[in-house]
């Protein structure tokens, strides 16, 4: 359930509405732990099921460059598969990334 999130949802809807016009706005959800960032993003994903929306935890950003790169690729592939209604876990290994990238 969302309380007082209409402004945030509208802002994210606007970001996604501009994509077909090739207007890109990089967006980040920032806030304290357990404030509702993930449920907000999940709601936006439900509202736009055919758009590949990736989510990257800060933990992945602050570790090694290799872990960060694998996390970005894994989450991007997961978002694309989710948008194609082909949900799948994408392992952050060479084989896992290759396998997900080869999926139709």
C-alpha positions, 0 to 999 in steps of 0.5 A: 500500500502506498501513502502519499506517493502520488508525486513520486509515481507521477515523476517516474511515470513522466520519466518513462513517458519520455523514453519513446521520444528519446528523452532520457533522464537518469533517475535514482531513488535515494532514502533511508533504509526501509523507507519504501524505495523498493515497493515504490519501484515495484509499483512503477514496474507493475504500471509499466510491465513492458519497460525494462526497469533496472534496480541496483543496490548501493551495496553493488556500487561500493564494492569492487569494480568487477562486482559492480559491472556484473551487478549492472549487467545482471540487473539489466538482463533481468529487467529486459527479460522481465519486460519480455515476460520471461522472468528469470534469475540471472546469476552474476557469473560468466556462464549466468550472464552469457546464458541470460544474454543468449535468451530470445 
